[in-house]
Structures are given as C-alpha cells and as structure tokens.
Amino acid sequence: MAIQFHHWPSKVANILVYILLLSGNVYSTFGGDKDTDSPYDSEHKSYITPANFTFYIWSLIHILLGGLVIFQWFTDKVHQAIGWHFVAATIFNSIWLALWAKGHTILALIPLLFATSGVSYIYYRLKEHHASETVLENLFLHLPFSLYHAWIFVLFVINIFAVISPAHDDGPSTFQVILAVVGLIFVGATVIGYIEYKKGDIAGSLVLAWYLFGVFAQQEEAVIHWTSLGLGIAVAGYTLKPVVLGFFGRQSGESAPLLG
C-alpha cells in the first residue's frame, strides 16, 4: 500500500492528540506527585469502582489507536469515517484526565461528557456509514472505537458515582447499595444495545463484562459483590449470542460482524 498524503493536517493532528492522551495516561500512572490521582488507583472511589487491573484496558485501546494513526496514512477511509472528531474527543478526554488527577471530579464530568459524545459520534458513523471491508479496517478502525466507546461509557458512569455516592471507610449505606446495584444493572443492560442494535458488537460487550468482573474483584459488600459477578457472567454469556447464531447459520445481517 502506498502512503497517502490527502488530508494530512488531520492525520498529523490525530498523531499529536494520540501522543497527548497516551502520555497523560502514562504520567498519571507512573509519574506525577502527591497531588496527582491516577485513574488506575484512584482516591475517588465509589461502590461501583472496579479493581485497579480493570483500567488497563487502556493499554489495549492505546495499542489499537496507535495502529490507527499509522493505518490512516495508507487509506482515506479513516479520515472519511472520523474526520476531526477524534482530535476533539481525545483533547476532551485528556482534559478529563487532568481534572480527575487533580481531584476535580464534578468539573471533570463536563469534558468527559464531550469526549463521550465525540467517541459516540465516531462509533455511530462507523456502524451506520462505514462498514468494514478489510481485516485491517476491522482491526485498526472499528475495533479500537468499539472498545473506546464502551470504556468511555464505563468511565462516565464511574465518574458520576464518584460524585453522587463516594465510598466511606464505614461501608455503604442501604441507599448506596441500592444505587450501586441500579448502576450495575444499567451498565449490564447496555449489552443489549451492543448485541441487538449495534450489529453484534462483541468487543464493546466484552468491555462491559470486563468492568463488571472488575467490580466483583474490588467490592466486598456482599450484594454489590455478587450482583456484579452475576451480571458479568450474564453479559459474557449474552455476548456469545452472535457467535452461536453464526455457528448454526441463523446469523442476521445485524449480528454478523464480531468486532463491530
């Protein structure tokens, strides 16, 4: 494949914001000072905060987005699908990371909302207008945004609960337990949208299952602990629906792609 320099300003911008987000995540995890709060080991915990290892889904997302900023130079389809929206979404994501690290959890919701909207718009365009035609498009265009879309949704929920239901040393109240269960059910129910309405997006669904298992590993309160496990198992099982239908030859056009 020959390198294509069409739309080079947006391609260069994609590289720059990718480096910005990657360096921000690396710095907040391994660097910083006593006033820096890493999202991987946050002080802003709620009763639906998952175990630290759950957040390393970022590593996979960064690897795939790294492939995206390279792959974009060999096809114009990346620009046609994401335009400048990746730049905007990534900048807002980086602002959220900075605000979260400094403890501004309420203010952080604003850029996170814009970042979530931006990623959701890209995700919608890929699903509705830019079907994958090659393995490389599937791997470096559709897959990273399937993961990113599901994960930034999870981050938004985590941020909201960090604001409205922060964890305390004496454990959750009855109301907080109920609120946590409602939140977990809401996250788990989202898998229906990924499987039924998003053309069998297994990748996005597995991110939700990963998160729920992370909550199970982190939370010790019995109701929250076991609810997250049950929902994680249910989501993982439901995610296999397109695979099962495909195996028996009953797969519809909406459930055919396995990676979104």
HELIX and SHEET records of a PDB file:
HELIX    1   1 TRP A    8  PHE A   30  1                                  23    
HELIX    2   2 PRO A   39  ASP A   41  5                                   3    
HELIX    3   3 ASN A   52  TYR A   56  5                                   5    
HELIX    4   4 ILE A   57  PHE A   71  1                                  15    
HELIX    5   5 GLN A   72  PHE A   74  5                                   3    
HELIX    6   6 LYS A   77  ILE A   82  1                                   6    
HELIX    7   7 HIS A   85  ALA A  101  1                                  17    
HELIX    8   8 THR A  105  HIS A  129  1                                  25    
HELIX    9   9 VAL A  135  GLU A  137  1                                   3    
HELIX   10  10 ASN A  138  HIS A  142  3                                   5    
HELIX   11  11 LEU A  143  ILE A  164  1                                  22    
HELIX   12  12 THR A  174  ILE A  192  1                                  19    
HELIX   13  13 GLY A  193  TYR A  197  3                                   5    
HELIX   14  14 ILE A  202  GLN A  218  1                                  17    
HELIX   15  15 ALA A  222  THR A  239  1                                  18    
HELIX   16  16 LYS A  241  PHE A  247  1                                   7    
HELIX   17  17 GLY A  253  SER A  255  5                                   3    
END                                                                             
